[in-house]
Amino acid sequence: MSGWKDEGHDPFSEPRIYYGQTSLGAKGSQARPRGYSHGHASNCNCYWIFCFASEAGYRRSSDLVQTHEYNGPPPTKYNHRPVRRASLDAFSHHHPRQFVINVQETMDRLVATEDTDGNYQITIEDGGPKVLSLGTANSNGYRRHDIRGTYALANLLQELTIAQDFGRKHIILDEARLTENPVARLHRLIKTSFWDGLTRRIDGSVIETVTTDPKAERVDDPRPRIYVPYRAPEQLEYYQKVAKDYPELNLDVVRLPEVIDAQYTYSINDKPGILALAMDKVVDENGREELKGWPFVVPGGRFNELYGLGWDSYMISLGLLLDDKTDLAKSMVINFCFEIEHYGKILNANRSYYLSRSQPPFLTDMALQVYKKIKHEPGALEFLRTSILAAIKEYHTVWMSQPRYDSATGLSRYRPDGIGIPPETEPSHFDSTLQPFAEKYNMSIEDFIVAYNEGTVKEPYLDEYFLHDRAVRESGHDTTYRFEGICANLATIDLNSLLYKYETDISRVIREYFNDRLVIPEEFSAPGFSELKPGSVTTSARWDRRARKRKLAINKYLWNDSKGMYYDYDTVKKRQITYESATVFWAMWAGVSTPSQAARLVEVALPKFEELGGLASGTEESRGPLGIDRPNRQWDYPYGWAPQQMLAWIGLERYGYHEDAKRLAYRWLFMITKAFVDYHGVVVEKYDVTRTTDPHRVDAEYGNQGLDFRGVAREGFGWVNASYQLGLTLLSSHAKRALGACIPPEAFFNATLADMESLMDEFGASPPGTPTAEDDNVFNDGVLLTPAVTAQQDPFENLGGKVATNTPEIEWRTPMEKSIMDALQHSTEAAQEKKTVAAL
């Protein structure tokens, strides 16, 4: 048979193309058979057809789809299969090996021999022989070839599972798909499959699915419910029509009041529901105008709701932009602007019980990253204007007002309002805390919860306890000993770095794009805020002053010069809390650190957090000892999370610490890749960065997300997907080769140049210049315009007032040169800060 390159065949095409559905023997001009030139070609049918796909809510033009279906062995002259001993088939580089496979029979054989623990995953912990023979295509199955090793066999089970999804009974399968470089495979899966598996929307077409909430099953009225904003009459009419047209759904459509406060949020705790999101007007196939929900990406496969910017959507958006899914990232920004306009804040998630709770603010940078991709498109400037106006409203009404703003320090806190016990937790989550109080009043825990929530029982201790509990959830760090019993009182370095970034971003956008004058419209106004009166004007100078004031406060209250670290500040007890958190690097990401402070962080803080697999969320010393009564918390040592890695990489790049950023990226990606290779393609929410073998196993509350799949992992996990794509942009082709061979970090870092190739050979790395699955993907060397690179010099940060259009040139300095330059910069900034203080 002819080679796949001659046939225009791509062994790494995405599943909808590789296994795409077709009907064998199709007739008409839209399908034509393509035979193989060797053997009995009539029994190996490959069709090029056109299908009309609608993925993630996007209307696509007709897509070319290649499908594979093997009809079984060919009939012989005597109408029976010749009986012969199967022999091994030799490999030819000119004709890459393919297999003819009966999907169900092969899967049964594979699972029976290799999946010894019966979980439909093949891992290094399974005790099978780790070899399975398959019939080759160029011999029509008579010759055999052995598939060996955990990784290739796991890939085989994954491919068979996907083939079944597309209804395939027999397939032609490329060996290259089983032995693909793991870095290339994971990169490809994230780009072509995982994002699609995580994409959702909210409208009538999926209302039954998105309104399903396991937490609602505990209330007396668990029927599907959607809450519609007060100022969204078209949506109200739309969902009322959905409820009328589909009475079997029993859909409850509720219009929210104009003013939403903690009391109202509490009043609907027994009627939980989904909150409506932004909708677009489209024309259906019959020429009628209708509303359709803007799509968004969820953190993990079990979610249907849009999660807040801080911990999920912002990080996800960086991955989407790298993977050329700009429309999807833009759509998420549109949804967040809708939330701010109608719900007053970017919500923890769009469920009714989150109406009073926000998330760490990343909207300005997310909008700017999208704008850079679409700036030449019609409506791009209006998109940026709307996003910045939404961020301005959120800044004033959420983060710079009570109860979150601390006037004494000028800093902000995670401090959402709320009444009673958070209803979204598992029923027994707070039992150990509530038990003594229930006994005090001679009540059951259930009766005490009702009495406390209704206010018939007053317990100031519990009021304080749940204030901090809600604050921890708003911070995204649920849970950690860093915040236990104190979170709502803390001005944290992470939140205030983000707000500094808001202030500098807003200032630059107003100055560079809106002629230093931005008018507040009615939809982003707010009563009681002079800065947000309809028609009022805001300028860059105001935001420059706010940024300088916050930077001074951060340096005064959060920076500890003697320890070379940022710490949280207790606004009640007026002291620093010396818990060491990896969020110190957010100050570098936001640009609030001086060069000398950044140097201290790299010298002092970085070694405290750096582990085998990247940055730990905190230090072991700060976490303290563990025991039966003091279990591990998931945001403490030894666990690492994608957002902490990504912001640290970008921060280090911004200040010129390129080698440190590359080293940390290699560590994190090595850990992900090793687990992916050894454990059936697993990609999870968080990792134990100290474990060498199974870092995806997390012994903390909530366990880990992304483990529970059968046959094939279909989504990965949102921010880990993004971190993988972003991390690859930092690595050289040499490092990617090492990563694909799973060479441990220390071995790779410590190898001399002379020893490197022998080390690569020892671990079976691909040879230099090996082509990857794509010709134009992130693996190709060259200048890459990515967030990690462009963060070194924001396009607004320039001396001449013109927007920079080229990627900045990396400037390398020796440690001594850096020290001299840092000292000069520090003295200049110190003098400037004295002038600023005097002016204020």
C-alpha positions in Angstrom: 0.0 0.0 0.0 1.2 3.5 -0.6 2.4 5.7 2.3 0.0 7.9 4.2 1.8 11.0 3.1 1.1 10.1 -0.5 -2.5 9.6 0.3 -2.8 13.0 2.0 -3.5 11.1 5.2 -2.7 12.6 8.6 -2.2 10.0 11.3 -2.6 12.7 14.0 -5.9 14.2 12.8 -8.5 14.9 15.4 -11.0 12.2 16.2 -13.9 13.7 14.3 -11.8 13.5 11.2 -9.9 10.3 11.9 -12.9 8.3 13.0 -15.6 10.6 11.7 -19.0 9.0 11.1 -19.9 8.0 7.6 -22.0 5.4 5.9 -20.0 2.8 4.0 -21.0 2.6 0.4 -22.3 6.1 0.3 -23.4 7.4 -3.0 -23.3 10.8 -4.6 -20.8 13.5 -5.3 -20.1 14.1 -1.6 -18.4 10.8 -1.0 -15.9 8.8 -3.1 -13.9 5.8 -2.1 -10.1 5.8 -2.0 -8.5 2.5 -2.2 -5.0 1.4 -1.1 -2.7 0.3 -3.9 -1.4 -2.9 -2.3 -3.3 -6.0 -1.2 -7.1 -6.2 -1.5 -7.8 -2.5 -1.6 -11.6 -3.0 -2.0 -11.9 -4.1 1.6 -10.0 -1.1 3.0 -12.4 1.8 2.4 -11.4 5.4 3.2 -13.9 8.1 2.4 -13.5 11.8 2.0 -16.8 13.3 2.8 -18.2 16.7 3.8 -19.9 17.0 7.2 -21.6 19.9 8.7 -20.3 20.3 12.3 -21.4 22.5 15.0 -18.9 22.3 17.8 -19.1 24.4 21.0 -21.8 26.4 19.5 -19.9 27.7 16.5 -21.3 27.6 13.0 -18.7 26.0 10.8 -18.4 25.8 7.1 -18.3 22.3 5.7 -15.3 20.4 7.1 -13.3 17.8 5.2 -13.5 14.5 7.1 -11.4 11.4 6.6 -12.9 8.2 7.9 -11.5 4.7 8.2 -13.5 1.5 8.1 -12.1 -1.9 7.5 -14.5 -4.5 6.2 -12.6 -7.5 7.3 -10.3 -9.9 5.4 -10.9 -10.2 1.7 -12.5 -13.2 0.1 -10.1 -15.5 -1.6 -10.5 -17.6 -4.7 -11.9 -20.4 -2.6 -14.0 -18.1 -0.4 -12.1 -18.9 2.8 -9.2 -17.4 4.8 -6.0 -19.2 4.1 -4.7 -21.0 7.2 -1.2 -19.9 8.0 1.1 -19.1 10.9 1.1 -15.3 11.7 4.5 -13.7 11.2 6.0 -10.5 12.3 5.8 -7.6 9.8 8.8 -5.5 9.2 8.7 -1.7 9.5 9.4 0.6 6.6 10.0 4.3 7.0 8.6 4.8 3.5 5.4 3.0 4.5 4.6 3.7 8.2 2.9 0.8 9.8 -0.9 0.6 10.1 -3.1 -2.1 11.7 -6.4 -3.6 10.7 -8.5 -3.9 13.9 -11.8 -5.4 14.9 -12.6 -2.8 17.6 -14.6 -4.8 20.1 -12.5 -8.0 19.8 -9.3 -6.1 20.2 -10.7 -4.2 23.2 -11.9 -7.3 24.9 -8.5 -9.0 24.4 -6.6 -5.9 25.6 -8.7 -5.4 28.7 -8.6 -9.1 29.6 -4.8 -9.3 29.6 -3.6 -5.8 30.5 -6.3 -4.1 32.7 -5.7 -6.3 35.7 -7.4 -3.9 38.2 -10.5 -3.7 36.1 -10.8 0.1 35.9 -10.5 0.4 32.1 -7.2 2.2 32.4 -3.8 0.6 31.7 -1.2 2.0 34.0 2.2 1.0 35.4 0.4 -0.5 38.3 -1.4 -3.1 36.2 0.3 -6.5 36.2 -0.3 -7.6 32.6 2.4 -8.8 30.1 2.5 -5.3 28.6 2.4 -6.7 25.0 -0.4 -7.3 22.5 0.0 -8.3 18.8 -2.0 -6.6 16.0 -2.5 -7.5 12.4 -0.8 -5.2 9.9 -2.8 -3.5 7.2 -0.3 -4.2 4.3 -0.8 -7.9 5.0 -4.5 -7.6 5.5 -4.0 -8.8 9.1 -2.0 -11.9 8.4 1.3 -10.6 9.6 1.4 -9.4 13.2 3.3 -6.7 15.1 3.7 -6.5 18.9 2.5 -3.3 20.7 4.6 -3.1 23.8 4.7 -1.0 27.0 2.2 0.7 29.2 2.1 3.9 27.2 1.4 2.4 23.8 -1.1 -0.1 25.2 -2.9 2.7 27.1 -3.0 4.7 23.9 -4.5 1.7 22.1 -7.3 1.4 24.6 -7.9 5.1 24.3 -8.1 5.0 20.5 -10.4 2.0 20.6 -12.7 3.8 23.0 -12.9 6.8 20.8 -13.5 4.6 17.7 -16.5 3.1 19.6 -17.8 6.6 20.3 -18.0 7.1 16.5 -19.7 3.7 16.0 -16.7 2.1 14.3 -16.6 -1.7 14.3 -13.4 -2.1 12.2 -10.7 0.5 11.7 -7.4 1.1 10.1 -5.1 2.4 12.9 -1.8 4.1 12.5 1.0 2.9 14.7 2.2 6.5 14.9 -1.0 7.2 16.9 0.1 4.7 19.6 3.8 5.6 19.8 3.4 9.4 19.4 5.7 11.5 21.4 3.8 12.1 24.6 4.5 15.8 24.6 3.1 16.1 21.1 0.2 13.9 22.0 -0.9 15.8 25.0 -0.4 19.1 23.3 -2.6 17.8 20.4 -5.3 16.4 22.6 -5.6 19.6 24.6 -5.9 21.7 21.4 -8.2 19.4 19.4 -10.3 17.5 22.0 -10.0 18.7 25.6 -11.2 22.3 25.0 -14.3 21.0 23.1 -15.0 18.5 25.9 -15.1 21.4 28.4 -17.2 23.8 26.4 -20.7 24.7 27.6 -23.4 27.2 26.9 -26.6 28.2 28.6 -29.8 28.5 26.5 -33.0 26.6 25.8 -31.2 23.8 23.8 -29.4 22.6 26.9 -31.5 24.0 29.8 -32.3 20.6 31.3 -28.6 19.7 31.5 -27.2 23.0 32.8 -29.9 23.4 35.5 -29.1 20.0 36.9 -27.4 20.5 40.3 -26.7 17.7 42.7 -26.8 20.2 45.6 -30.4 21.1 44.8 -31.5 17.5 45.5 -31.3 18.2 49.2 -34.0 20.9 49.1 -37.8 20.5 49.1 -38.2 22.1 45.6 -35.3 20.7 43.5 -36.9 21.3 40.1 -34.8 22.9 37.4 -34.7 26.7 37.8 -33.2 29.7 36.1 -32.8 33.2 37.5 -33.0 36.0 34.9 -31.6 39.5 35.6 -34.0 42.3 36.3 -32.9 44.3 33.3 -32.9 41.5 30.7 -36.6 41.4 29.5 -35.7 39.6 26.3 -34.1 36.7 28.2 -37.1 36.6 30.6 -39.5 36.3 27.6 -37.2 33.7 26.0 -37.0 31.4 29.0 -40.7 31.7 29.8 -41.3 30.5 26.2 -39.0 27.6 26.8 -40.9 26.6 29.9 -44.2 26.9 28.0 -43.0 24.9 25.0 -41.5 22.1 27.1 -43.9 21.7 30.1 -42.3 18.3 30.9 -39.2 20.1 32.1 -41.1 21.8 34.9 -38.8 24.7 34.5 -39.1 27.5 37.0 -38.2 30.9 35.5 -37.6 33.6 38.1 -36.9 37.3 37.6 -34.4 38.6 40.0 -35.0 41.9 41.9 -33.2 45.1 40.8 -31.2 45.1 44.1 -29.6 41.8 45.1 -28.2 41.7 48.7 -27.2 39.1 51.2 -30.7 38.9 52.6 -32.2 38.1 49.2 -29.4 35.5 48.5 -30.2 33.8 51.8 -34.0 33.9 51.0 -33.6 31.7 47.9 -31.2 29.1 49.4 -34.1 26.7 49.4 -34.7 27.4 45.7 -31.3 27.0 44.1 -30.9 27.6 40.3 -28.6 28.6 37.5 -28.1 32.3 36.7 -28.6 33.4 33.1 -25.6 34.5 31.1 -25.1 36.6 28.0 -26.9 35.7 24.8 -26.4 36.6 21.2 -29.0 37.2 18.6 -28.6 34.8 15.7 -30.7 33.7 12.7 -31.8 30.1 12.6 -32.0 27.8 9.5 -35.5 29.0 8.9 -34.5 32.7 8.8 -36.0 33.5 12.2 -34.1 35.5 14.8 -33.5 33.8 18.1 -31.3 34.0 21.2 -28.3 31.7 21.7 -26.0 31.5 24.7 -22.4 32.7 24.4 -20.2 29.6 25.0 -17.7 29.2 27.8 -15.2 26.7 29.1 -15.7 25.0 32.5 -12.9 23.8 34.8 -13.6 20.1 34.6 -15.9 17.7 33.0 -18.4 17.5 35.8 -19.2 21.2 35.8 -21.9 23.0 33.8 -21.6 26.5 35.3 -19.2 29.4 34.4 -16.6 29.7 37.1 -15.0 33.0 38.1 -11.9 34.6 36.4 -9.4 34.2 39.2 -8.9 30.5 39.3 -10.3 29.1 36.2 -11.5 31.2 33.3 -8.5 33.6 33.1 -5.9 30.7 33.1 -8.1 28.8 30.7 -8.2 31.8 28.4 -4.4 31.9 28.1 -4.5 28.3 26.8 -7.4 29.1 24.4 -5.6 32.0 22.9 -2.4 29.9 22.4 -4.6 27.3 20.7 -6.2 29.8 18.3 -9.6 29.6 20.0 -9.8 33.4 20.3 -13.6 33.5 19.7 -14.2 31.2 22.8 -11.9 33.4 25.0 -13.7 36.5 23.8 -17.1 34.9 24.5 -16.0 34.3 28.1 -15.1 37.9 28.5 -18.5 38.9 27.2 -20.1 36.6 29.8 -18.1 38.2 32.6 -19.1 41.7 31.5 -22.7 40.5 31.6 -22.3 39.3 35.1 -20.9 42.6 36.3 -23.6 44.6 34.6 -26.5 42.5 35.9 -25.2 40.7 39.1 -22.8 43.4 40.2 -19.6 41.2 40.2 -17.8 38.4 38.5 -19.3 35.5 40.5 -17.6 32.6 42.1 -19.9 30.6 39.6 -23.3 31.4 38.1 -25.4 29.6 40.7 -27.9 31.4 42.9 -26.0 30.6 46.1 -22.9 32.4 44.8 -24.7 35.8 44.2 -22.8 37.4 47.1 -19.4 35.9 46.4 -16.8 37.0 43.8 -13.4 35.7 42.8 -9.9 37.2 42.3 -10.1 39.9 39.6 -8.3 39.2 36.3 -10.7 40.9 33.8 -8.5 43.7 32.5 -5.6 41.4 31.5 -8.0 38.8 30.1 -9.7 41.4 27.9 -6.4 42.9 26.8 -5.0 39.5 25.8 -8.1 38.9 23.7 -8.0 42.4 22.2 -4.4 41.8 21.0 -5.8 38.9 18.9 -8.8 40.7 17.5 -7.7 44.4 17.3 -8.0 44.4 13.5 -11.5 43.0 13.5 -14.7 45.2 13.4 -16.0 45.9 16.9 -12.7 45.2 18.6 -12.4 48.6 20.2 -16.0 48.5 21.5 -15.2 45.1 23.0 -12.3 46.6 24.8 -14.3 49.6 25.9 -17.1 47.5 27.4 -14.6 45.2 29.2 -12.8 48.2 30.8 -16.1 49.8 31.8 -17.1 46.5 33.4 -13.8 46.3 35.3 -14.2 49.9 36.5 -17.6 49.1 37.9 -16.3 45.9 39.6 -13.3 47.8 41.0 -15.4 50.4 42.7 -18.5 48.5 43.8 -16.8 45.2 44.9 -13.2 45.7 45.8 -13.0 49.4 46.9 -16.2 49.4 49.0 -17.4 47.8 52.2 -17.0 45.2 53.4 -13.9 44.3 51.3 -12.1 47.7 51.5 -10.0 48.5 54.5 -9.8 52.3 54.8 -7.0 52.3 57.4 -4.5 50.6 55.1 -6.0 51.5 51.7 -5.8 47.8 50.8 -8.6 45.3 49.9 -9.6 41.9 51.3 -11.6 38.9 50.4 -14.6 39.6 52.6 -18.0 38.7 51.0 -21.2 39.4 52.9 -23.6 36.5 53.6 -26.0 35.1 56.1 -25.9 31.7 57.7 -24.1 28.6 56.7 -22.9 28.3 53.0 -25.6 26.1 51.4 -23.5 24.6 48.6 -21.3 22.4 50.8 -21.9 18.8 51.5 -24.5 18.1 54.2 -22.0 16.9 56.8 -19.2 19.3 55.9 -19.6 21.5 59.1 -20.9 18.8 61.5 -17.7 18.7 63.6 -17.9 22.5 64.0 -21.7 22.6 64.7 -21.9 19.6 67.0 -20.9 21.4 70.3 -23.4 24.1 69.6 -26.2 21.7 68.8 -25.5 19.9 72.1 -25.5 23.3 73.9 -29.1 23.9 72.8 -30.1 20.3 73.1 -30.9 20.1 69.3 -30.0 17.8 66.4 -27.5 19.3 64.0 -30.2 19.7 61.4 -32.5 21.6 63.8 -29.6 23.8 65.0 -28.8 24.7 61.4 -32.3 25.9 60.8 -32.4 27.9 64.0 -29.0 29.5 63.4 -29.8 30.4 59.8 -33.1 32.0 60.8 -31.5 34.0 63.5 -33.5 32.5 66.4 -30.1 31.3 67.8 -27.3 33.8 68.1 -23.7 32.6 68.1 -21.1 35.3 67.5 -18.3 32.7 67.2 -20.1 31.0 64.3 -20.8 34.4 62.7 -17.0 35.0 62.6 -16.3 31.4 61.6 -18.6 31.6 58.5 -17.4 35.1 57.6 -13.9 33.6 57.2 -15.2 30.5 55.5 -16.9 32.5 52.8 -13.8 34.6 52.4 -11.7 31.6 51.8 -14.0 30.4 49.1 -13.9 33.8 47.5 -10.1 33.8 47.5 -10.1 30.5 45.5 -7.8 28.9 48.1 -10.4 26.6 49.7 -8.8 25.4 51.9 -5.5 26.3 53.5 -4.1 26.8 56.9 -2.9 30.2 55.6 -6.5 31.5 55.8 -8.1 29.4 58.5 -10.1 31.5 60.9 -8.5 34.8 59.6 -9.1 35.2 55.9 -11.7 38.0 55.9 -9.3 40.1 58.0 -6.3 39.8 55.6 -5.1 42.2 53.0 -3.3 39.7 50.8 -0.5 40.2 48.4 -2.4 38.2 45.7 -5.5 40.3 45.7 -3.8 43.7 46.0 -1.4 42.8 43.2 -4.4 42.0 41.0 -6.0 45.4 41.9 -2.7 47.2 41.1 -2.8 45.5 37.7 -6.4 46.7 37.3 -5.3 50.2 38.0 -2.3 50.3 35.7 -4.2 48.5 32.9 -7.2 50.8 33.1 -5.0 53.9 33.1 -3.0 52.8 30.0 -6.1 51.7 28.0 -7.9 55.0 28.7 -4.8 57.0 27.7 -3.8 55.0 24.6 -7.1 54.0 23.2 -9.8 56.5 24.3 -8.0 59.8 24.1 -7.6 59.9 27.9 -11.4 60.2 28.4 -13.8 57.4 29.1 -17.5 58.2 29.8 -19.5 56.0 32.2 -22.7 54.8 30.5 -26.0 53.9 32.2 -25.4 50.1 32.1 -22.2 50.4 34.1 -23.3 53.1 36.5 -24.0 52.4 40.2 -26.1 54.5 42.7 -24.0 55.9 45.6 -20.7 56.0 43.7 -19.8 59.4 42.4 -17.2 57.8 40.0 -20.0 55.8 38.4 -22.7 58.4 37.7 -24.1 58.1 34.2 -22.1 60.5 32.0 -19.2 61.0 34.4 -15.7 60.9 32.9 -12.7 59.1 34.1 -9.1 59.7 33.0 -5.8 57.9 33.2 -4.4 60.4 35.8 -6.9 59.1 38.4 -5.9 55.5 37.8 -2.2 56.4 37.9 -2.7 58.0 41.3 -4.6 54.9 42.6 -1.8 52.6 41.4 0.9 54.7 43.1 -1.1 54.8 46.3 -1.6 51.0 46.3 2.0 50.3 45.6 3.0 52.5 48.5 0.6 50.6 50.8 1.8 47.2 49.5 5.4 48.2 50.3 4.4 49.5 53.7 2.1 46.7 54.9 2.9 43.6 52.9 6.6 43.8 52.0 9.1 42.5 54.6 12.5 43.8 53.6 14.4 41.8 56.2 13.0 38.5 55.0 12.8 39.4 51.3 9.1 38.3 51.1 5.6 39.6 50.8 3.3 38.6 53.6 -0.5 39.0 54.3 -1.4 41.8 56.7 -4.0 41.3 59.4 -6.1 44.5 59.3 -7.7 43.8 62.6 -4.6 42.9 64.7 -2.4 45.3 62.7 0.4 42.9 62.0 1.9 40.8 59.3 1.1 37.1 59.1 4.3 35.3 58.2 2.7 32.3 56.4 4.8 31.8 53.2 2.7 31.5 50.1 3.6 31.1 46.4 1.3 34.0 45.7 4.3 36.3 46.4 5.2 35.9 42.7 1.9 37.5 41.7 3.5 40.8 42.6 6.0 40.2 39.8 3.3 39.2 37.4 1.4 42.4 38.1 4.6 44.5 37.9 4.2 46.0 41.4 7.6 44.7 42.6 10.7 46.9 42.1 13.7 45.2 40.4 15.4 44.9 43.8 12.3 43.3 45.4 12.1 40.9 42.4 15.7 40.0 42.9 15.1 39.3 46.6 12.1 37.1 45.8 14.2 35.1 43.3 17.0 34.8 45.8 15.0 34.1 49.0 11.5 33.0 48.1 12.0 30.9 45.1 14.1 28.2 46.8 11.5 27.9 49.5 8.8 26.8 47.1 10.7 25.0 44.3 10.2 21.2 44.4 10.7 18.3 42.0 7.5 19.1 40.1 7.4 22.9 40.3 6.2 25.4 42.9 4.4 24.2 46.0 1.6 26.4 47.1 3.2 27.0 50.5 6.2 25.9 52.6 6.2 22.9 54.9 7.3 25.1 57.7 4.3 27.4 57.3 1.9 24.6 57.0 3.0 23.0 60.2 2.7 19.4 61.5 -0.1 17.2 60.4 -2.1 14.7 62.5 -5.5 13.1 62.9 -7.0 16.4 64.1 -5.0 18.4 61.6 -5.3 16.9 58.1 -3.7 18.2 55.0 -5.3 21.1 53.1 -5.2 21.1 49.3 -3.8 24.6 49.0 -0.9 23.9 51.3 2.4 22.0 50.9 3.1 19.6 49.2 0.5 20.4 46.5 1.1 22.5 43.4 -1.5 24.2 41.2 -1.4 25.5 37.7 -2.3 29.1 38.4 0.7 29.5 40.8 3.0 28.1 38.2 1.7 30.2 35.3 1.8 33.5 37.1 5.2 32.8 38.5 6.6 32.0 35.0 5.2 35.2 33.5 6.4 37.2 36.5 9.9 35.8 36.2 9.9 36.5 32.4 8.8 40.0 33.0 11.8 40.8 35.2 14.3 39.0 33.0 14.7 35.8 35.0 14.3 33.6 31.9 16.3 30.6 33.0 14.4 30.4 36.3 11.1 30.5 34.4 12.3 27.8 32.0 13.5 25.6 34.8 10.2 25.8 36.7 8.2 25.2 33.5 10.3 22.1 32.8 9.6 20.8 36.3 5.8 21.3 36.1 5.5 19.9 32.6 7.7 16.9 33.4 5.4 16.0 36.3 2.3 16.3 34.1 3.9 14.3 31.2 5.2 11.5 33.5 1.8 11.0 35.0 0.2 11.2 31.5 2.6 8.4 30.3 2.4 6.2 33.3 -1.3 6.5 34.2 -3.3 6.2 31.0 -3.3 9.8 29.9 -4.5 11.3 33.1 -4.5 15.1 33.5 -5.9 16.3 36.9 -6.8 19.5 38.8 -3.7 19.6 41.1 -0.5 17.6 41.8 1.7 16.6 44.7 4.9 18.3 43.5 7.1 16.2 45.8 6.1 12.8 44.5 8.2 11.1 41.9 5.9 8.3 40.8 2.2 9.2 41.1 1.9 13.0 41.7 -1.7 13.0 40.6 -2.7 11.2 43.8 -3.7 13.9 46.3 -4.4 13.0 50.0 -6.5 16.1 50.9 -10.1 17.2 51.2 -12.0 17.1 47.9 -9.6 14.5 46.5 -8.7 15.2 42.8 -10.7 16.0 39.7 -9.9 14.4 36.4 -9.3 10.8 37.6 -12.7 9.3 37.1 -12.8 8.2 33.5 -13.3 5.0 31.6 -11.2 4.1 28.6 -10.1 7.6 27.7 -9.7 11.0 29.4 -11.9 13.4 27.4 -11.3 16.8 29.0 -8.1 17.0 31.1 -8.6 19.9 33.5 -9.0 23.5 32.4 -6.1 25.3 33.9 -3.7 22.4 33.8 -4.4 22.2 30.0 -3.6 25.9 29.7 -0.5 25.6 31.8 0.8 22.8 29.6 0.3 24.9 26.4 1.8 28.0 28.0 4.8 26.1 29.5 5.8 24.7 26.1 6.3 28.2 24.8 9.1 28.6 27.3 11.0 25.5 26.5 13.6 25.0 23.8 13.3 22.2 21.3 16.1 20.5 23.2 14.1 20.7 26.4 11.0 19.4 24.6 12.9 16.4 23.4 14.0 15.7 27.0 10.5 16.2 28.2 9.1 13.7 25.6 11.5 11.1 26.9 10.5 11.9 30.5 14.1 12.7 31.6 13.9 13.8 35.3 14.5 17.5 35.9 17.7 17.1 37.9 19.2 14.7 35.4 18.4 17.1 32.6 19.6 20.2 34.4 22.9 18.7 35.6 23.9 17.0 32.3 26.8 18.7 30.5 26.5 19.6 26.9 28.8 16.7 26.0 26.7 14.2 28.0 23.3 15.4 26.8 23.0 13.3 23.7 23.9 10.1 25.5 21.4 11.0 28.2 18.8 11.6 25.5 19.6 8.2 23.9 19.5 6.5 27.3 15.9 7.7 27.9 14.9 7.1 24.3 14.4 10.7 23.3 13.3 11.5 19.7 16.2 12.4 17.4 16.9 16.1 16.8 14.6 17.6 14.2 11.9 14.9 14.4 8.7 16.3 12.9 5.7 16.7 15.2 2.0 16.3 14.6 1.7 19.7 13.1 4.0 21.9 11.0 2.8 25.2 12.5 2.4 24.4 16.2 4.1 25.5 19.3 6.9 22.9 19.0 8.5 24.8 16.1 11.4 27.0 17.2 11.2 30.7 16.5 9.9 33.9 18.0 6.6 33.2 19.7 4.2 36.0 20.6 2.8 34.4 23.7 1.7 35.8 27.1 4.9 34.4 28.6 7.0 36.4 26.1 5.1 39.5 25.7 4.7 40.0 29.4 8.3 41.2 29.5 7.1 44.4 27.9 3.5 45.2 27.9 2.6 46.9 24.6 1.5 50.0 26.6 4.8 50.2 28.5 6.8 52.5 26.2 8.6 55.8 26.3 7.5 57.3 23.0 3.8 56.9 23.6 3.4 54.5 20.6 2.1 51.0 21.0 4.9 48.5 20.6 4.3 45.9 17.8 7.3 43.7 17.9 8.3 41.1 20.5 10.8 42.7 22.8 14.4 41.5 22.5 15.6 39.5 25.5 18.4 41.2 27.3 20.9 39.0 29.1 23.0 40.3 32.0 25.5 38.7 34.3 24.5 38.5 38.1 26.9 41.3 38.8 25.4 43.5 36.1 21.9 42.7 37.4 22.9 43.7 40.9 24.3 47.1 39.7 21.3 47.9 37.6 18.9 46.8 40.4 20.7 49.1 42.9 20.5 52.1 40.5 16.9 51.4 39.8 16.1 51.0 43.5 17.7 54.3 44.4 15.8 56.1 41.6 12.4 54.5 42.7 13.1 55.3 46.3 13.5 59.0 45.5 10.4 58.9 43.3 8.3 57.4 46.1 9.4 60.1 48.5 8.2 62.7 46.0 4.9 60.8 45.6 4.4 60.6 49.4 5.0 64.3 49.7 2.5 65.0 46.9 -0.2 62.8 48.4 
